[in-house]
Amino acid sequence: MVAFSSYLSQAQWLAYVMDTYTWRVVWFSWWQACLSTVISLLAAVLVARALARRQAFVGRWLLLRCFSVALVVPSIIAVFGIVLMHGKYGYFNQLWTWLGGDPQSYVYGLKGILLAHVFFNLPLATRILLQRFDAINPEAWRLSSQLGMTSMDLWRHIEWPHIKGVLPQLGALVFALCFTSFAIVMTLGGGPKATTIEVAIFQAIRFDFDLAKAVYLSLLQMFFCGFILWVGLRLGKPIDVFVSLEVSVKNMRPDRKSLLGIMADTLVLLLATLLVLLPLMAVVIAGINTAWVDVLLDLGLWQAFSNSLWVAFSSALLSLLMASGLLLAQRHWRRRFANAAMGVEWMGSIILVVPPLVLATGLFIGLSPHVNVFAINLYIVVLVNALMGLPYILRVLSVAYLKIARDYDRLCSSLDVQGWHRLRLVEWPILRKPIGLALALVAAMSAGDLGVVALFGSPDIQTLPLLMYQRLGSYQSDAAGVTAMVLLGLCLAIFVVLERLLGGSGDSV
């Protein structure tokens, strides 16, 4: 805000307010986000309910693993896979042409944006809703079996009351992710008619160098994101999950043997698997081509690889240090200053209101008069990614920190266990697995980030996502395919190594 304040009195602002193109961008941002959210949530409810009903589904393990991979796949790779599947010369159009039809161009514009957003948000929403479905008391299923409830009765009286409380927060999260989407809209937008505020901010800085317009759009973006998250928090009323008997729900649902239900669930799960799996398979197939040797011998690729690896680990470590400091302060103040403890948690979560490109814009404006921001671009990328990963690390670690404070603070005080000894003997065994998961998430997301890198990137200093985007833009499809394979392998390796090696193989707390 300090960087933005010097632009608040400029006369151009009135022109921006009256600019019809700007408001068309705002309208499209809301429209595509609304459609993406509605489609993603409806599909997620169907998929989560089908997974909850079909515990013995043969492809359940594969689908859940595909969903886990989709959560850490860089957006530029997913976009590449979607284009390979749905583009004018993609696999679907090749099949359609073989059947006698004419090639259809539908992947660019609103349809392509919706398709990519559903690819990313369906796994996230499904995993959250599936937890709510699985948390329903087994006693409820037993009672419904005794009463002979139909599938519609189960939905109306048991399932819907249990999940409706989480839908507003989930909808707000999905909406915010779609509203601030950058790489997807930048690649699949197809022109000025399909531009969001996030892309308009990038264009105002990189192409027009109109900092006042970038400030105006950034403030609009912050206001809208804050409003979205506030509405989600206000409307959401999660219900309590009562402690139930340790009874398996696998064979308790009275509607599990319905032939119509089996057919419907199988179709839903098959479509969801194909939606997520096919683009990933297309990326792997595209990466196996004759350009392997030339691309792998390119020093620019390995320089971008090392930059991406450095950004990933640096961002994750910095985010962990910031989150640990906030959580330690919250734990120290919780008993004495309850309001201050809540304020610490709020400080860590407020970053959700500020999209990464807006944060990067503020840093660009604030630092550009003093330093060459393109010479320190990777350091800025690390800082922005660390800040954007802070809410995720806080969510993952907060429960473990509260457990340590509740169960061991008084014992450690009475035994005078402090410092390194407390960390090694008490805290590390509890924090190890959450820390591994948190670092894996932030590092994988940072390695695949394109938005901030695209703003500060230069020909001399690149990362793998930026290199891949440039090769796609110059129609080097074979080289882009190999680069995508390298980037996908890097993100998956980072996630698996950090989660397994650092987090260990024990059960989570």
C-alpha positions in Angstrom: 0.0 0.0 0.0 2.9 2.4 0.7 4.1 1.8 -2.9 0.6 2.4 -4.2 -0.1 5.5 -2.3 2.0 7.8 -4.5 -0.3 7.0 -7.4 -3.6 7.7 -5.7 -3.9 11.4 -6.7 -3.1 11.1 -10.3 -5.5 12.5 -12.8 -5.4 9.4 -15.0 -7.6 7.5 -12.5 -10.7 9.2 -13.7 -10.0 8.0 -17.2 -9.4 4.5 -15.9 -12.7 4.5 -14.1 -14.5 5.7 -17.2 -12.7 3.2 -19.5 -15.2 0.7 -20.9 -12.5 -1.8 -21.7 -11.4 -2.0 -18.0 -14.9 -2.8 -16.9 -15.3 -5.4 -19.6 -12.2 -7.0 -18.1 -13.7 -6.8 -14.7 -17.0 -8.3 -16.0 -15.2 -11.2 -17.7 -13.1 -11.8 -14.6 -16.3 -12.2 -12.5 -18.2 -14.2 -15.2 -15.5 -16.8 -15.8 -14.9 -17.2 -12.1 -18.6 -17.7 -11.4 -19.0 -20.3 -14.1 -15.8 -22.0 -13.1 -16.9 -22.2 -9.5 -20.4 -23.5 -10.1 -19.2 -26.1 -12.6 -16.3 -27.2 -10.3 -18.5 -27.5 -7.2 -21.3 -29.3 -8.9 -18.8 -31.8 -10.4 -17.0 -32.1 -7.1 -20.2 -33.0 -5.3 -21.0 -35.7 -7.8 -17.5 -37.1 -7.7 -17.1 -37.0 -4.0 -20.5 -38.6 -3.4 -19.6 -41.3 -5.9 -16.3 -42.0 -4.2 -18.0 -42.1 -0.8 -20.6 -44.6 -2.1 -18.1 -46.8 -4.0 -15.4 -47.6 -1.5 -14.6 -50.7 -3.5 -14.3 -48.9 -6.8 -11.5 -50.5 -8.8 -10.0 -47.2 -10.0 -10.5 -45.4 -6.7 -6.8 -45.5 -5.9 -5.8 -44.3 -9.4 -8.3 -41.4 -9.3 -7.2 -40.2 -5.9 -3.5 -40.4 -7.0 -4.3 -38.4 -10.2 -6.1 -35.8 -8.0 -3.0 -35.6 -5.8 -0.7 -35.1 -8.8 -3.1 -32.4 -10.2 -2.7 -30.4 -7.0 1.0 -29.9 -7.6 1.2 -29.9 -11.4 2.3 -26.4 -12.6 -0.5 -24.6 -14.4 1.6 -24.1 -17.6 2.0 -27.9 -17.9 -1.8 -28.5 -17.4 -2.5 -25.9 -20.0 -0.1 -27.7 -22.4 -1.8 -31.0 -21.8 -5.2 -29.6 -22.3 -4.2 -28.0 -25.6 -2.7 -31.4 -26.7 -6.0 -33.1 -25.9 -8.5 -30.4 -26.9 -6.7 -28.2 -29.4 -7.6 -28.0 -33.1 -5.1 -30.7 -33.9 -5.4 -32.4 -30.5 -6.3 -36.0 -29.9 -10.1 -35.4 -29.5 -10.2 -33.5 -32.8 -8.1 -36.2 -34.5 -10.6 -38.8 -33.3 -13.5 -36.6 -34.4 -12.0 -36.1 -37.8 -11.4 -39.9 -38.1 -15.1 -40.4 -37.4 -16.0 -38.0 -40.3 -16.4 -34.6 -38.5 -14.7 -31.3 -39.1 -12.0 -30.1 -36.6 -13.5 -27.9 -33.9 -11.6 -25.0 -32.2 -13.0 -24.6 -28.7 -9.9 -24.7 -26.4 -9.2 -21.0 -26.7 -11.4 -18.4 -25.0 -14.0 -18.9 -22.3 -14.5 -22.7 -22.9 -10.8 -23.4 -22.6 -10.5 -21.3 -19.5 -13.4 -23.2 -17.9 -11.9 -26.5 -18.9 -8.6 -25.7 -17.3 -10.1 -24.3 -14.1 -12.2 -27.4 -13.7 -9.1 -29.5 -14.2 -7.4 -27.7 -11.3 -10.3 -27.1 -8.9 -12.2 -30.4 -9.2 -9.5 -32.4 -7.4 -9.1 -29.8 -4.6 -12.9 -29.5 -4.1 -13.4 -33.3 -4.3 -10.8 -34.0 -1.7 -12.3 -31.5 0.8 -15.9 -32.7 0.2 -14.9 -36.4 0.4 -13.5 -35.7 3.9 -17.0 -34.4 4.8 -18.7 -37.4 3.3 -16.4 -39.8 5.1 -17.0 -38.0 8.4 -20.7 -38.8 8.5 -21.5 -41.0 11.5 -21.7 -44.8 10.7 -24.7 -44.8 13.0 -26.6 -42.5 10.5 -26.1 -45.1 7.7 -27.2 -47.9 10.0 -30.4 -46.0 10.9 -31.0 -45.1 7.3 -30.7 -48.8 6.3 -33.3 -49.7 9.0 -35.7 -47.0 7.7 -35.3 -48.1 4.1 -34.2 -44.6 2.8 -33.7 -44.1 -0.9 -30.7 -42.4 -2.4 -32.7 -39.1 -2.6 -33.7 -39.4 1.0 -30.1 -39.9 2.0 -29.0 -36.8 0.1 -31.8 -34.7 1.5 -31.6 -35.8 5.2 -28.0 -36.9 5.8 -25.5 -35.8 3.1 -26.7 -32.3 2.2 -27.0 -31.1 5.8 -23.5 -32.3 6.4 -21.7 -30.7 3.5 -23.7 -27.5 3.0 -21.8 -25.7 5.8 -18.4 -26.1 4.0 -19.6 -25.1 0.5 -19.5 -21.3 1.0 -15.9 -21.3 2.2 -14.9 -23.8 -0.5 -16.8 -21.8 -3.1 -15.0 -18.6 -2.0 -11.6 -20.4 -2.2 -12.3 -21.8 -5.7 -13.8 -18.4 -6.8 -10.7 -16.6 -5.6 -8.4 -19.1 -7.4 -10.3 -18.6 -10.7 -10.6 -14.9 -10.3 -6.9 -14.5 -9.9 -5.9 -17.1 -12.4 -3.0 -15.9 -14.6 -1.2 -18.6 -16.5 -4.4 -20.2 -17.7 -6.0 -17.0 -18.9 -2.7 -15.8 -20.4 -2.3 -18.9 -22.4 -5.9 -19.9 -23.2 -7.6 -16.5 -23.3 -7.1 -16.2 -27.0 -7.3 -12.4 -27.1 -8.6 -9.2 -25.5 -12.2 -10.6 -25.2 -11.0 -13.1 -22.6 -8.8 -11.1 -20.3 -8.9 -11.0 -16.5 -7.7 -8.3 -14.1 -4.7 -10.3 -13.3 -3.6 -10.5 -16.9 -4.4 -6.8 -17.4 -2.1 -5.9 -14.5 0.7 -7.9 -16.2 0.0 -6.1 -19.6 0.0 -2.7 -17.9 3.4 -3.2 -16.5 5.3 -5.3 -19.1 3.8 -3.9 -22.3 2.5 -0.4 -21.5 4.6 0.4 -18.4 1.6 2.3 -17.1 2.2 2.0 -13.4 -0.9 4.1 -12.5 -3.1 1.7 -14.3 -1.4 -1.2 -12.7 -2.1 0.3 -9.3 -5.7 1.0 -10.1 -6.3 -2.6 -11.3 -4.4 -4.0 -8.3 -6.6 -2.2 -5.9 -9.7 -3.5 -7.7 -8.3 -7.0 -7.5 -7.6 -6.7 -3.8 -11.0 -5.3 -3.1 -12.8 -8.0 -5.0 -10.7 -10.8 -3.5 -11.3 -9.5 0.0 -15.0 -9.3 -0.6 -15.1 -12.8 -1.9 -13.3 -14.3 1.0 -15.3 -12.2 3.5 -18.6 -13.5 2.0 -17.4 -17.1 2.2 -16.4 -16.7 5.9 -19.7 -15.0 6.7 -22.0 -17.5 4.9 -20.1 -20.7 5.9 -21.3 -22.4 9.1 -19.4 -25.7 9.4 -21.3 -28.3 11.4 -19.8 -30.3 14.2 -18.6 -33.8 13.6 -19.6 -35.9 16.5 -17.4 -38.8 17.7 -18.7 -42.0 16.4 -18.1 -45.7 16.8 -15.1 -47.2 15.0 -17.2 -48.9 12.4 -16.5 -49.2 8.7 -19.1 -47.5 6.5 -18.1 -49.5 3.4 -21.1 -51.8 3.5 -23.6 -49.6 5.5 -25.1 -47.4 2.8 -28.5 -48.6 1.8 -28.2 -47.3 -1.8 -24.9 -49.0 -2.6 -26.6 -51.9 -4.5 -28.9 -49.8 -6.7 -28.1 -50.7 -10.4 -28.9 -47.2 -11.6 -26.7 -45.7 -8.8 -23.8 -48.0 -9.8 -24.1 -47.0 -13.4 -24.3 -43.3 -12.6 -21.4 -43.4 -10.2 -19.2 -45.4 -12.6 -19.9 -42.9 -15.4 -19.1 -39.9 -13.1 -15.8 -41.5 -11.8 -14.8 -42.6 -15.3 -15.3 -39.0 -16.6 -13.4 -37.5 -13.7 -10.5 -39.9 -14.2 -10.3 -39.1 -17.9 -10.6 -35.3 -17.3 -7.5 -35.3 -15.0 -5.5 -38.3 -16.4 -5.7 -37.7 -20.1 -3.9 -34.2 -20.2 -1.1 -35.6 -17.9 -0.7 -38.6 -20.3 -0.7 -36.2 -23.2 2.2 -34.3 -21.7 4.2 -37.4 -21.1 3.6 -38.6 -24.7 4.5 -35.2 -26.1 7.7 -35.2 -24.1 8.9 -38.4 -25.9 10.1 -37.0 -29.2 13.2 -36.5 -31.3 14.1 -33.2 -29.6 15.2 -34.9 -26.4 18.9 -34.8 -27.1 19.0 -31.2 -28.4 17.0 -29.9 -25.5 18.9 -31.9 -22.8 22.2 -30.6 -24.2 20.9 -27.0 -24.1 22.7 -25.2 -21.2 19.8 -22.8 -21.0 17.5 -25.6 -19.9 19.8 -26.6 -17.0 20.3 -23.0 -16.0 16.5 -22.6 -15.8 16.4 -25.9 -14.0 18.8 -24.8 -11.3 17.0 -21.5 -11.0 13.7 -23.3 -10.5 15.2 -25.6 -7.9 16.8 -22.7 -6.0 13.5 -20.8 -6.1 11.5 -23.8 -4.9 13.7 -24.6 -1.9 14.4 -21.0 -0.9 10.7 -20.1 -1.0 9.7 -23.1 1.0 12.4 -22.5 3.6 11.6 -18.8 3.9 7.9 -19.5 4.2 8.5 -22.1 6.9 10.7 -19.7 8.9 8.0 -17.0 8.7 5.2 -19.4 9.6 7.2 -20.8 12.5 7.8 -17.4 13.9 4.1 -16.5 13.7 3.0 -19.8 15.3 5.6 -19.5 18.1 4.4 -15.9 18.8 0.8 -17.1 18.7 1.5 -20.0 21.1 3.3 -17.6 23.5 0.6 -15.0 23.5 -2.4 -17.4 23.5 -2.8 -17.6 27.2 -2.0 -14.0 28.1 -3.3 -12.0 25.1 -6.0 -13.9 23.3 -6.8 -11.0 20.9 -3.1 -10.6 20.0 -2.9 -14.4 19.3 -5.8 -14.1 16.9 -4.2 -11.1 15.3 -1.1 -13.1 14.6 -3.1 -15.7 12.8 -5.0 -13.0 10.9 -1.6 -11.5 9.8 -0.6 -14.8 8.2 -4.0 -15.3 6.4 -4.5 -11.8 5.1 -2.1 -12.6 2.2 -5.0 -14.6 0.7 -6.6 -11.3 -0.2 -3.6 -10.2 -2.1 -3.0 -12.1 -5.3 0.6 -12.9 -6.2 0.7 -10.6 -9.2 -0.6 -7.7 -7.1 2.0 -8.3 -4.5 4.7 -8.4 -7.2 3.3 -5.2 -8.6 3.7 -3.5 -5.3 7.3 -4.7 -5.0 8.0 -3.6 -8.6 6.7 -0.1 -7.9 8.3 0.2 -4.6 11.8 -1.1 -5.6 12.1 0.2 -9.2 13.2 3.8 -8.2 16.0 2.4 -6.1 17.3 -0.8 -7.7 17.2 -2.7 -11.0 14.4 -5.1 -10.2 15.3 -7.3 -13.2 18.7 -7.9 -11.8 17.3 -9.2 -8.5 14.3 -10.8 -10.1 14.8 -14.3 -8.6 15.0 -12.9 -5.0 11.7 -11.1 -5.5 10.2 -14.3 -6.9 11.4 -16.1 -3.8 9.9 -13.5 -1.5 6.5 -13.4 -3.2 6.2 -17.2 -3.4 7.2 -17.5 0.3 4.5 -15.0 1.2 1.9 -16.8 -0.9 2.8 -20.1 0.6 2.5 -18.7 4.2 -1.3 -19.4 4.6 -0.9 -23.0 3.5 2.0 -23.7 5.9 0.1 -22.1 8.7 -2.9 -24.3 8.1 -0.7 -27.5 8.0 1.3 -26.6 11.1 -1.2 -24.9 13.4 -2.8 -28.1 14.7 0.6 -29.6 15.6 1.8 -26.4 17.3 -1.4 -26.3 19.4 -1.0 -30.0 20.3 2.5 -29.3 21.6 1.4 -26.3 23.6 -1.6 -28.2 25.1 0.2 -31.4 25.9 3.8 -30.6 26.7 4.2 -26.9 27.7 3.7 -27.5 31.4 5.8 -30.7 31.4 8.7 -29.0 29.6 8.5 -26.1 32.1 8.5 -28.4 35.1 11.5 -30.4 33.8 13.3 -27.3 32.5 13.5 -28.7 28.9 14.3 -25.8 26.7 16.0 -24.8 23.4 17.6 -27.5 21.4 16.6 -30.3 23.8 12.9 -29.4 23.6 13.1 -29.1 19.8 14.8 -32.5 19.4 13.0 -34.5 22.0 9.5 -33.0 22.1 8.7 -30.9 19.1 10.5 -32.5 16.1 8.7 -35.9 16.4 5.3 -34.1 16.3 6.2 -31.5 13.7 8.3 -33.6 11.3 5.5 -35.0 9.1 3.5 -31.7 8.9 6.7 -29.8 8.1 7.5 -32.3 5.3 4.1 -31.9 3.8 4.1 -28.1 4.1 7.5 -27.7 2.6 6.6 -30.1 -0.2 3.5 -28.1 -1.1 5.1 -24.7 -1.1 8.3 -25.9 -2.9 6.3 -27.7 -5.7 4.0 -24.7 -6.2 7.0 -22.3 -6.3 8.9 -24.4 -8.8 5.9 -24.3 -11.2 5.0 -20.6 -10.7 4.7 -18.6 -13.9 2.9 -15.4 -12.9 5.6 -13.6 -10.9 8.4 -15.0 -13.0 6.7 -13.7 -16.2 6.6 -10.2 -14.6 10.2 -10.1 -13.6 11.8 -12.6 -16.0 14.5 -11.6 -18.4 16.3 -13.4 -21.2 19.4 -13.9 -19.0 17.6 -15.2 -15.9 14.8 -17.7 -16.5 13.0 -20.6 -14.8 11.6 -23.7 -16.3 7.9 -22.5 -16.5 9.0 -19.2 -18.2 11.3 -21.2 -20.6 8.4 -23.5 -21.5 6.0 -20.6 -22.0 8.5 -18.9 -24.4 9.0 -22.1 -26.4 5.2 -22.6 -26.7 4.9 -19.0 -27.8 7.5 -19.5 -30.5 5.8 -22.7 -31.7 8.7 -25.0 -30.6 6.3 -27.7 -29.6 8.8 -30.6 -29.4 11.2 -28.5 -27.3 8.3 -27.4 -25.1 7.2 -31.0 -24.6 10.6 -32.0 -23.4 10.8 -29.0 -21.1 7.3 -29.9 -19.8 8.5 -33.4 -18.9 11.6 -32.0 -17.1 9.4 -29.5 -15.2 6.8 -32.1 -14.3 9.5 -34.5 -13.1 11.1 -31.7 -11.0 7.8 -30.8 -9.3 6.9 -34.4 -8.5 10.4 -35.2 -7.3 10.4 -32.2 -5.0 7.1 -33.1 -3.6 7.9 -36.8 -3.0 11.4 -36.2 -1.7 10.4 -33.6 0.8 7.2 -35.3 2.0 8.8 -38.8 2.3 12.4 -38.0 3.2 11.8 -35.1 5.6 8.3 -36.1 6.8 9.2 -39.7 7.3 7.0 -42.7 6.8 5.2 -42.6 10.1 1.6 -41.8 10.6 0.7 -38.1 10.8 -0.3 -36.6 14.1 
